[in-house]
Amino acid sequence: MKISHVCALGLLMFSAAAFAQATDAAKDASKDVAANKVDPMSVQGSGGMDWKTVSGNDKGYLMMKDAPANSWLAMNFKKCDADSNGKITELEYGKCQNPQR
């Protein structure tokens, strides 16, 4: 009967260690999820593209329909449209990306 107590004790210690490791892994995963919630654009990058690479710039301005869905431009279109005319010029686009200009 002493052997079964030793086995039970060993099993209990092993399961406690395994549970602690699983809990640590869950905490790390929660931190990763929380970090992504802080920066919703983390998957896509946090800045816009260069003006010359944005589709639709050939007419001299961009409209909301030119902004790819879920892109930086789509998320910031109203902020970048300084004169609220529904169009973003290259100057507005540049100032919006680099507000210190």
MOPAC internal coordinates of N, CA, C and O (Angstrom, degrees):
PM7 1SCF
backbone

  N    0.0000 0     0.00 0     0.00 0    0    0    0
  C    1.4245 1     0.00 0     0.00 0    1    0    0
  C    1.5345 1   111.23 1     0.00 0    2    1    0
  O    1.2310 1   119.63 1   153.44 1    3    2    1
  N    1.3006 1   118.31 1   -26.56 1    3    2    1
  C    1.4571 1   121.32 1   178.72 1    5    3    2
  C    1.5235 1   111.17 1   -65.36 1    6    5    3
  O    1.2310 1   120.41 1   145.48 1    7    6    5
  N    1.3200 1   116.82 1   -34.52 1    7    6    5
  C    1.4606 1   120.78 1   179.86 1    9    7    6
  C    1.5216 1   109.80 1   -65.38 1   10    9    7
  O    1.2310 1   119.52 1   139.73 1   11   10    9
  N    1.3121 1   118.52 1   -40.27 1   11   10    9
  C    1.4611 1   120.70 1  -179.84 1   13   11   10
  C    1.5245 1   111.07 1   -66.61 1   14   13   11
  O    1.2310 1   120.22 1   145.90 1   15   14   13
  N    1.3495 1   117.19 1   -34.10 1   15   14   13
  C    1.4652 1   120.10 1   176.50 1   17   15   14
  C    1.5294 1   110.69 1   -66.85 1   18   17   15
  O    1.2310 1   120.99 1   139.13 1   19   18   17
  N    1.3191 1   115.71 1   -40.87 1   19   18   17
  C    1.4615 1   120.36 1   178.70 1   21   19   18
  C    1.5267 1   109.93 1   -65.05 1   22   21   19
  O    1.2310 1   120.51 1   137.64 1   23   22   21
  N    1.3169 1   116.64 1   -42.36 1   23   22   21
  C    1.4761 1   120.41 1   178.43 1   25   23   22
  C    1.5262 1   110.72 1   -64.16 1   26   25   23
  O    1.2310 1   120.84 1   136.96 1   27   26   25
  N    1.3246 1   116.00 1   -43.04 1   27   26   25
  C    1.4648 1   119.95 1   179.71 1   29   27   26
  C    1.5238 1   110.39 1   -63.43 1   30   29   27
  O    1.2310 1   120.48 1   137.81 1   31   30   29
  N    1.3080 1   116.68 1   -42.19 1   31   30   29
  C    1.4629 1   120.90 1   178.67 1   33   31   30
  C    1.5292 1   110.90 1   -64.10 1   34   33   31
  O    1.2310 1   120.55 1   137.88 1   35   34   33
  N    1.3297 1   116.55 1   -42.12 1   35   34   33
  C    1.4645 1   120.81 1   177.87 1   37   35   34
  C    1.5208 1   111.68 1   -63.83 1   38   37   35
  O    1.2310 1   120.85 1   138.08 1   39   38   37
  N    1.3205 1   115.98 1   -41.92 1   39   38   37
  C    1.4591 1   120.67 1   178.08 1   41   39   38
  C    1.5331 1   110.85 1   -63.48 1   42   41   39
  O    1.2310 1   120.67 1   138.60 1   43   42   41
  N    1.3140 1   116.32 1   -41.40 1   43   42   41
  C    1.4645 1   121.25 1   178.86 1   45   43   42
  C    1.5338 1   111.00 1   -63.06 1   46   45   43
  O    1.2310 1   120.47 1   136.70 1   47   46   45
  N    1.3251 1   116.70 1   -43.30 1   47   46   45
  C    1.4656 1   120.38 1   179.49 1   49   47   46
  C    1.5249 1   110.90 1   -66.11 1   50   49   47
  O    1.2310 1   120.35 1   138.98 1   51   50   49
  N    1.3333 1   116.93 1   -41.02 1   51   50   49
  C    1.4586 1   121.33 1   179.54 1   53   51   50
  C    1.5281 1   110.87 1   -63.83 1   54   53   51
  O    1.2310 1   120.17 1   136.17 1   55   54   53
  N    1.3319 1   117.28 1   -43.83 1   55   54   53
  C    1.4667 1   120.18 1  -178.67 1   57   55   54
  C    1.5251 1   111.10 1   -67.90 1   58   57   55
  O    1.2310 1   119.91 1   145.80 1   59   58   57
  N    1.3325 1   117.78 1   -34.20 1   59   58   57
  C    1.4660 1   120.43 1   177.28 1   61   59   58
  C    1.5254 1   110.39 1   -65.42 1   62   61   59
  O    1.2310 1   120.08 1   138.15 1   63   62   61
  N    1.3234 1   117.44 1   -41.85 1   63   62   61
  C    1.4691 1   121.05 1   178.52 1   65   63   62
  C    1.5266 1   110.74 1   -65.72 1   66   65   63
  O    1.2310 1   120.32 1   139.03 1   67   66   65
  N    1.3154 1   116.99 1   -40.97 1   67   66   65
  C    1.4668 1   120.53 1   178.85 1   69   67   66
  C    1.5181 1   110.38 1   -65.38 1   70   69   67
  O    1.2310 1   120.03 1   139.55 1   71   70   69
  N    1.3218 1   117.54 1   -40.45 1   71   70   69
  C    1.4598 1   121.13 1   178.58 1   73   71   70
  C    1.5316 1   110.83 1   -64.29 1   74   73   71
  O    1.2310 1   120.06 1   139.80 1   75   74   73
  N    1.3176 1   117.50 1   -40.20 1   75   74   73
  C    1.4650 1   121.22 1   178.88 1   77   75   74
  C    1.5216 1   110.84 1   -63.37 1   78   77   75
  O    1.2310 1   119.81 1   139.75 1   79   78   77
  N    1.3246 1   117.97 1   -40.25 1   79   78   77
  C    1.4599 1   120.99 1   178.15 1   81   79   78
  C    1.5169 1   110.86 1   -66.89 1   82   81   79
  O    1.2310 1   120.40 1   140.06 1   83   82   81
  N    1.3266 1   116.85 1   -39.94 1   83   82   81
  C    1.4610 1   120.34 1   178.78 1   85   83   82
  C    1.5270 1   110.06 1   -64.86 1   86   85   83
  O    1.2310 1   120.31 1   141.40 1   87   86   85
  N    1.3201 1   117.02 1   -38.60 1   87   86   85
  C    1.4634 1   121.09 1   179.20 1   89   87   86
  C    1.5224 1   110.33 1   -65.39 1   90   89   87
  O    1.2310 1   119.78 1   138.80 1   91   90   89
  N    1.3228 1   118.02 1   -41.20 1   91   90   89
  C    1.4653 1   121.26 1   177.71 1   93   91   90
  C    1.5252 1   110.74 1   -62.96 1   94   93   91
  O    1.2310 1   120.44 1   137.97 1   95   94   93
  N    1.3288 1   116.77 1   -42.03 1   95   94   93
  C    1.4686 1   120.28 1   178.64 1   97   95   94
  C    1.5183 1   110.49 1   -63.64 1   98   97   95
  O    1.2310 1   120.21 1   140.85 1   99   98   97
  N    1.3366 1   117.20 1   -39.15 1   99   98   97
  C    1.4606 1   120.70 1   178.50 1  101   99   98
  C    1.5291 1   111.15 1   -65.44 1  102  101   99
  O    1.2310 1   120.55 1   141.83 1  103  102  101
  N    1.3278 1   116.56 1   -38.17 1  103  102  101
  C    1.4664 1   120.25 1   177.75 1  105  103  102
  C    1.5249 1   110.69 1   -64.54 1  106  105  103
  O    1.2310 1   120.47 1   137.89 1  107  106  105
  N    1.3376 1   116.70 1   -42.11 1  107  106  105
  C    1.4722 1   120.21 1   178.35 1  109  107  106
  C    1.5252 1   111.03 1   -62.79 1  110  109  107
  O    1.2310 1   120.68 1   138.12 1  111  110  109
  N    1.3301 1   116.30 1   -41.88 1  111  110  109
  C    1.4619 1   120.29 1   178.98 1  113  111  110
  C    1.5234 1   110.21 1   -64.08 1  114  113  111
  O    1.2310 1   120.43 1   140.36 1  115  114  113
  N    1.3325 1   116.79 1   -39.64 1  115  114  113
  C    1.4674 1   120.52 1   178.71 1  117  115  114
  C    1.5268 1   110.80 1   -63.48 1  118  117  115
  O    1.2310 1   120.39 1   142.13 1  119  118  117
  N    1.3297 1   116.87 1   -37.87 1  119  118  117
  C    1.4671 1   120.08 1   177.70 1  121  119  118
  C    1.5219 1   110.92 1   -63.68 1  122  121  119
  O    1.2310 1   120.44 1   139.07 1  123  122  121
  N    1.3438 1   116.76 1   -40.93 1  123  122  121
  C    1.4631 1   120.49 1   178.69 1  125  123  122
  C    1.5253 1   110.73 1   -63.03 1  126  125  123
  O    1.2310 1   120.27 1   136.03 1  127  126  125
  N    1.3159 1   117.09 1   -43.97 1  127  126  125
  C    1.4586 1   121.29 1   179.49 1  129  127  126
  C    1.5230 1   109.79 1   -63.98 1  130  129  127
  O    1.2310 1   120.42 1   136.39 1  131  130  129
  N    1.3290 1   116.80 1   -43.61 1  131  130  129
  C    1.4595 1   120.77 1   179.63 1  133  131  130
  C    1.5279 1   110.81 1   -62.42 1  134  133  131
  O    1.2310 1   119.93 1   141.30 1  135  134  133
  N    1.3147 1   117.73 1   -38.70 1  135  134  133
  C    1.4711 1   120.99 1   179.34 1  137  135  134
  C    1.5215 1   110.53 1   -63.67 1  138  137  135
  O    1.2310 1   120.17 1   140.34 1  139  138  137
  N    1.3142 1   117.28 1   -39.66 1  139  138  137
  C    1.4597 1   120.24 1   178.57 1  141  139  138
  C    1.5171 1   111.98 1   -69.00 1  142  141  139
  O    1.2310 1   119.82 1   149.36 1  143  142  141
  N    1.3254 1   117.94 1   -30.64 1  143  142  141
  C    1.4530 1   120.68 1   178.04 1  145  143  142
  C    1.5269 1   110.69 1   -69.68 1  146  145  143
  O    1.2310 1   120.10 1   148.08 1  147  146  145
  N    1.3056 1   117.41 1   -31.92 1  147  146  145
  C    1.4544 1   121.28 1   179.03 1  149  147  146
  C    1.5215 1   110.37 1   -67.23 1  150  149  147
  O    1.2310 1   120.23 1   140.73 1  151  150  149
  N    1.3074 1   117.16 1   -39.27 1  151  150  149
  C    1.4619 1   121.95 1  -179.03 1  153  151  150
  C    1.5196 1   109.83 1  -120.39 1  154  153  151
  O    1.2310 1   119.53 1   -91.40 1  155  154  153
  N    1.3366 1   118.51 1    88.60 1  155  154  153
  C    1.4525 1   120.02 1  -176.63 1  157  155  154
  C    1.5129 1   114.07 1   -64.59 1  158  157  155
  O    1.2310 1   119.77 1   163.32 1  159  158  157
  N    1.3174 1   118.04 1   -16.68 1  159  158  157
  C    1.4542 1   120.81 1   179.87 1  161  159  158
  C    1.5260 1   111.78 1   -95.21 1  162  161  159
  O    1.2310 1   120.41 1  -169.87 1  163  162  161
  N    1.3129 1   116.82 1    10.13 1  163  162  161
  C    1.4631 1   118.88 1  -174.65 1  165  163  162
  C    1.5183 1   113.13 1   -60.91 1  166  165  163
  O    1.2310 1   119.82 1   148.78 1  167  166  165
  N    1.3020 1   117.95 1   -31.22 1  167  166  165
  C    1.4573 1   120.28 1   179.60 1  169  167  166
  C    1.5116 1   110.37 1   -73.17 1  170  169  167
  O    1.2310 1   120.20 1   143.78 1  171  170  169
  N    1.3183 1   117.23 1   -36.22 1  171  170  169
  C    1.4487 1   121.94 1  -173.98 1  173  171  170
  C    1.5217 1   113.00 1   -94.17 1  174  173  171
  O    1.2310 1   119.86 1   171.11 1  175  174  173
  N    1.2926 1   117.87 1    -8.89 1  175  174  173
  C    1.4517 1   120.61 1  -173.04 1  177  175  174
  C    1.5129 1   109.11 1    94.65 1  178  177  175
  O    1.2310 1   120.39 1   -21.14 1  179  178  177
  N    1.2946 1   116.85 1   158.86 1  179  178  177
  C    1.4540 1   118.55 1  -171.79 1  181  179  178
  C    1.5156 1   113.82 1  -103.34 1  182  181  179
  O    1.2310 1   119.10 1  -177.32 1  183  182  181
  N    1.3057 1   119.31 1     2.68 1  183  182  181
  C    1.4516 1   120.05 1  -178.79 1  185  183  182
  C    1.5042 1   112.25 1  -130.08 1  186  185  183
  O    1.2310 1   121.65 1   -15.33 1  187  186  185
  N    1.3081 1   114.46 1   164.67 1  187  186  185
  C    1.4524 1   119.41 1   178.74 1  189  187  186
  C    1.5197 1   111.71 1   -77.99 1  190  189  187
  O    1.2310 1   121.70 1    -7.27 1  191  190  189
  N    1.3089 1   114.35 1   172.73 1  191  190  189
  C    1.4605 1   120.58 1   179.24 1  193  191  190
  C    1.5275 1   108.78 1   -86.65 1  194  193  191
  O    1.2310 1   120.95 1   -13.61 1  195  194  193
  N    1.3085 1   115.80 1   166.39 1  195  194  193
  C    1.4521 1   121.12 1   174.44 1  197  195  194
  C    1.5264 1   108.88 1   -63.61 1  198  197  195
  O    1.2310 1   120.17 1   -39.42 1  199  198  197
  N    1.3265 1   117.28 1   140.58 1  199  198  197
  C    1.4696 1   123.02 1  -177.36 1  201  199  198
  C    1.5300 1   111.83 1   -49.92 1  202  201  199
  O    1.2310 1   120.69 1   137.55 1  203  202  201
  N    1.3136 1   116.29 1   -42.45 1  203  202  201
  C    1.4651 1   120.74 1  -175.70 1  205  203  202
  C    1.5212 1   113.10 1   -67.59 1  206  205  203
  O    1.2310 1   120.18 1   160.92 1  207  206  205
  N    1.3193 1   117.27 1   -19.08 1  207  206  205
  C    1.4668 1   119.82 1  -178.71 1  209  207  206
  C    1.5266 1   112.72 1   -98.19 1  210  209  207
  O    1.2310 1   120.19 1   174.36 1  211  210  209
  N    1.3278 1   117.24 1    -5.64 1  211  210  209
  C    1.4666 1   120.22 1  -179.47 1  213  211  210
  C    1.5223 1   109.39 1   -80.49 1  214  213  211
  O    1.2310 1   120.68 1   -54.27 1  215  214  213
  N    1.3033 1   116.30 1   125.73 1  215  214  213
  C    1.4583 1   121.64 1   179.93 1  217  215  214
  C    1.5198 1   110.17 1   -64.17 1  218  217  215
  O    1.2310 1   120.41 1   -47.75 1  219  218  217
  N    1.3269 1   116.83 1   132.25 1  219  218  217
  C    1.4582 1   121.88 1   178.51 1  221  219  218
  C    1.5072 1   114.27 1   102.26 1  222  221  219
  O    1.2310 1   119.72 1   174.11 1  223  222  221
  N    1.3205 1   118.15 1    -5.89 1  223  222  221
  C    1.4713 1   121.08 1  -177.36 1  225  223  222
  C    1.5229 1   112.63 1   -72.35 1  226  225  223
  O    1.2310 1   119.95 1   167.83 1  227  226  225
  N    1.3175 1   117.70 1   -12.17 1  227  226  225
  C    1.4637 1   121.39 1  -175.94 1  229  227  226
  C    1.5318 1   112.80 1   -64.27 1  230  229  227
  O    1.2310 1   119.89 1   161.74 1  231  230  229
  N    1.3089 1   117.81 1   -18.26 1  231  230  229
  C    1.4701 1   120.28 1   177.96 1  233  231  230
  C    1.5316 1   111.68 1   -90.63 1  234  233  231
  O    1.2310 1   120.30 1   178.82 1  235  234  233
  N    1.3429 1   117.04 1    -1.18 1  235  234  233
  C    1.4599 1   121.24 1   177.00 1  237  235  234
  C    1.5174 1   114.51 1    94.97 1  238  237  235
  O    1.2310 1   120.21 1   176.90 1  239  238  237
  N    1.2961 1   117.21 1    -3.10 1  239  238  237
  C    1.4587 1   121.98 1   178.11 1  241  239  238
  C    1.5245 1   108.94 1  -156.09 1  242  241  239
  O    1.2310 1   121.20 1   -13.49 1  243  242  241
  N    1.3241 1   115.30 1   166.51 1  243  242  241
  C    1.4574 1   121.46 1   176.64 1  245  243  242
  C    1.5171 1   109.00 1  -120.55 1  246  245  243
  O    1.2310 1   120.95 1   -35.69 1  247  246  245
  N    1.3043 1   115.78 1   144.31 1  247  246  245
  C    1.4534 1   121.12 1   174.40 1  249  247  246
  C    1.5279 1   107.37 1  -112.93 1  250  249  247
  O    1.2310 1   120.72 1   -13.11 1  251  250  249
  N    1.3146 1   116.24 1   166.89 1  251  250  249
  C    1.4617 1   120.28 1  -178.61 1  253  251  250
  C    1.5291 1   110.87 1   -56.48 1  254  253  251
  O    1.2310 1   119.86 1   144.99 1  255  254  253
  N    1.3191 1   117.87 1   -35.01 1  255  254  253
  C    1.4702 1   120.25 1  -179.57 1  257  255  254
  C    1.5323 1   111.76 1   -66.46 1  258  257  255
  O    1.2310 1   119.99 1   160.94 1  259  258  257
  N    1.3394 1   117.62 1   -19.06 1  259  258  257
  C    1.4629 1   121.13 1   177.74 1  261  259  258
  C    1.5258 1   112.16 1   -80.11 1  262  261  259
  O    1.2310 1   120.51 1   161.85 1  263  262  261
  N    1.3292 1   116.62 1   -18.15 1  263  262  261
  C    1.4651 1   120.97 1  -176.73 1  265  263  262
  C    1.5287 1   109.79 1   -79.42 1  266  265  263
  O    1.2310 1   119.92 1   -56.23 1  267  266  265
  N    1.3254 1   117.76 1   123.77 1  267  266  265
  C    1.4628 1   119.16 1   176.51 1  269  267  266
  C    1.5329 1   110.16 1   -61.03 1  270  269  267
  O    1.2310 1   120.43 1   -37.61 1  271  270  269
  N    1.3189 1   116.79 1   142.39 1  271  270  269
  C    1.4673 1   120.85 1   179.54 1  273  271  270
  C    1.5227 1   110.66 1   -55.91 1  274  273  271
  O    1.2310 1   120.58 1   -38.70 1  275  274  273
  N    1.2963 1   116.49 1   141.30 1  275  274  273
  C    1.4751 1   124.34 1   178.69 1  277  275  274
  C    1.5243 1   113.69 1    59.68 1  278  277  275
  O    1.2310 1   120.02 1  -156.40 1  279  278  277
  N    1.3056 1   117.56 1    23.60 1  279  278  277
  C    1.4645 1   120.43 1   179.46 1  281  279  278
  C    1.5305 1   109.62 1   -94.72 1  282  281  279
  O    1.2310 1   121.16 1    -9.56 1  283  282  281
  N    1.3118 1   115.38 1   170.44 1  283  282  281
  C    1.4600 1   120.86 1   176.27 1  285  283  282
  C    1.5208 1   110.30 1   -58.04 1  286  285  283
  O    1.2310 1   120.43 1   137.42 1  287  286  285
  N    1.3114 1   116.79 1   -42.58 1  287  286  285
  C    1.4591 1   121.31 1  -178.29 1  289  287  286
  C    1.5322 1   111.16 1   -64.28 1  290  289  287
  O    1.2310 1   120.27 1   136.10 1  291  290  289
  N    1.3143 1   117.09 1   -43.90 1  291  290  289
  C    1.4696 1   120.24 1   179.28 1  293  291  290
  C    1.5256 1   110.85 1   -62.04 1  294  293  291
  O    1.2310 1   120.52 1   140.48 1  295  294  293
  N    1.3163 1   116.62 1   -39.52 1  295  294  293
  C    1.4603 1   121.01 1  -178.35 1  297  295  294
  C    1.5318 1   112.09 1   -73.09 1  298  297  295
  O    1.2310 1   119.92 1   155.19 1  299  298  297
  N    1.3195 1   117.76 1   -24.81 1  299  298  297
  C    1.4631 1   121.79 1  -175.47 1  301  299  298
  C    1.5217 1   113.66 1  -114.68 1  302  301  299
  O    1.2310 1   119.91 1  -167.94 1  303  302  301
  N    1.3268 1   117.79 1    12.06 1  303  302  301
  C    1.4574 1   120.53 1  -172.08 1  305  303  302
  C    1.5319 1   112.07 1   -58.29 1  306  305  303
  O    1.2310 1   119.78 1   129.37 1  307  306  305
  N    1.3158 1   118.02 1   -50.63 1  307  306  305
  C    1.4678 1   120.63 1  -177.90 1  309  307  306
  C    1.5186 1   111.50 1   -62.36 1  310  309  307
  O    1.2310 1   120.58 1   140.76 1  311  310  309
  N    1.3218 1   116.50 1   -39.24 1  311  310  309
  C    1.4662 1   120.55 1   178.86 1  313  311  310
  C    1.5273 1   110.61 1   -65.35 1  314  313  311
  O    1.2310 1   120.22 1   141.45 1  315  314  313
  N    1.3208 1   117.19 1   -38.55 1  315  314  313
  C    1.4600 1   121.36 1  -177.67 1  317  315  314
  C    1.5272 1   112.61 1   -76.49 1  318  317  315
  O    1.2310 1   120.27 1   153.11 1  319  318  317
  N    1.3177 1   117.09 1   -26.89 1  319  318  317
  C    1.4701 1   121.74 1  -179.61 1  321  319  318
  C    1.5328 1   108.42 1   -78.86 1  322  321  319
  O    1.2310 1   120.88 1  -102.53 1  323  322  321
  N    1.3246 1   115.92 1    77.47 1  323  322  321
  C    1.4648 1   122.43 1  -172.59 1  325  323  322
  C    1.5276 1   113.49 1   -58.47 1  326  325  323
  O    1.2310 1   119.89 1   142.81 1  327  326  325
  N    1.3217 1   117.82 1   -37.19 1  327  326  325
  C    1.4685 1   120.06 1  -178.10 1  329  327  326
  C    1.5371 1   112.49 1   -95.92 1  330  329  327
  O    1.2310 1   120.40 1  -173.62 1  331  330  329
  N    1.3223 1   116.85 1     6.38 1  331  330  329
  C    1.4676 1   123.92 1   175.52 1  333  331  330
  C    1.5313 1   113.70 1    52.75 1  334  333  331
  O    1.2310 1   120.48 1  -139.94 1  335  334  333
  N    1.3234 1   116.68 1    40.06 1  335  334  333
  C    1.4681 1   119.97 1   179.17 1  337  335  334
  C    1.5301 1   112.46 1  -100.56 1  338  337  335
  O    1.2310 1   120.46 1  -174.30 1  339  338  337
  N    1.3347 1   116.73 1     5.70 1  339  338  337
  C    1.4615 1   120.24 1   179.39 1  341  339  338
  C    1.5142 1   113.59 1    83.79 1  342  341  339
  O    1.2310 1   120.62 1  -175.18 1  343  342  341
  N    1.3359 1   116.42 1     4.82 1  343  342  341
  C    1.4612 1   121.67 1  -179.52 1  345  343  342
  C    1.5254 1   108.95 1  -132.09 1  346  345  343
  O    1.2310 1   120.98 1   -35.16 1  347  346  345
  N    1.3064 1   115.74 1   144.84 1  347  346  345
  C    1.4613 1   121.20 1   176.08 1  349  347  346
  C    1.5224 1   107.48 1  -115.11 1  350  349  347
  O    1.2310 1   121.00 1   -59.43 1  351  350  349
  N    1.3140 1   115.69 1   120.57 1  351  350  349
  C    1.4601 1   120.60 1   176.74 1  353  351  350
  C    1.5266 1   109.31 1   -85.21 1  354  353  351
  O    1.2310 1   120.95 1    -8.78 1  355  354  353
  N    1.3089 1   115.80 1   171.22 1  355  354  353
  C    1.4672 1   119.67 1   178.44 1  357  355  354
  C    1.5233 1   110.54 1   -61.36 1  358  357  355
  O    1.2310 1   120.13 1   141.27 1  359  358  357
  N    1.3263 1   117.35 1   -38.73 1  359  358  357
  C    1.4683 1   120.92 1   179.09 1  361  359  358
  C    1.5282 1   110.80 1   -64.56 1  362  361  359
  O    1.2310 1   120.10 1   134.34 1  363  362  361
  N    1.3262 1   117.41 1   -45.66 1  363  362  361
  C    1.4653 1   120.86 1   178.23 1  365  363  362
  C    1.5315 1   110.38 1   -62.03 1  366  365  363
  O    1.2310 1   121.04 1   137.51 1  367  366  365
  N    1.3083 1   115.61 1   -42.49 1  367  366  365
  C    1.4695 1   121.32 1  -179.47 1  369  367  366
  C    1.5395 1   110.03 1   -61.62 1  370  369  367
  O    1.2310 1   120.77 1   133.68 1  371  370  369
  N    1.3109 1   116.13 1   -46.32 1  371  370  369
  C    1.4682 1   119.65 1   179.87 1  373  371  370
  C    1.5102 1   112.55 1   -63.67 1  374  373  371
  O    1.2310 1   120.29 1   137.63 1  375  374  373
  N    1.3273 1   117.05 1   -42.37 1  375  374  373
  C    1.4701 1   120.73 1   179.33 1  377  375  374
  C    1.5262 1   110.92 1   -66.54 1  378  377  375
  O    1.2310 1   120.42 1   145.08 1  379  378  377
  N    1.3025 1   116.81 1   -34.92 1  379  378  377
  C    1.4499 1   120.70 1  -179.74 1  381  379  378
  C    1.5418 1   111.28 1   -68.57 1  382  381  379
  O    1.2310 1   120.72 1   142.39 1  383  382  381
  N    1.3121 1   116.22 1   -37.61 1  383  382  381
  C    1.4718 1   119.98 1   178.15 1  385  383  382
  C    1.5083 1   111.63 1   -74.20 1  386  385  383
  O    1.2310 1   120.28 1   144.58 1  387  386  385
  N    1.3155 1   117.08 1   -35.42 1  387  386  385
  C    1.4637 1   121.95 1  -177.63 1  389  387  386
  C    1.5318 1   108.19 1  -127.86 1  390  389  387
  O    1.2310 1   119.84 1  -100.23 1  391  390  389
  N    1.3430 1   117.91 1    79.77 1  391  390  389
  C    1.4563 1   120.86 1  -173.13 1  393  391  390
  C    1.5326 1   114.24 1   -61.16 1  394  393  391
  O    1.2310 1   119.15 1   163.07 1  395  394  393
  N    1.3180 1   119.23 1   -16.93 1  395  394  393
  C    1.4595 1   120.22 1   179.96 1  397  395  394
  C    1.5137 1   113.05 1   -74.70 1  398  397  395
  O    1.2310 1   119.17 1   171.32 1  399  398  397
  N    1.3212 1   119.19 1    -8.68 1  399  398  397
  C    1.4715 1   121.63 1  -179.67 1  401  399  398
  C    1.5037 1   110.98 1   -69.77 1  402  401  399
  O    1.2310 1   120.10 1   180.00 1  403  402  401

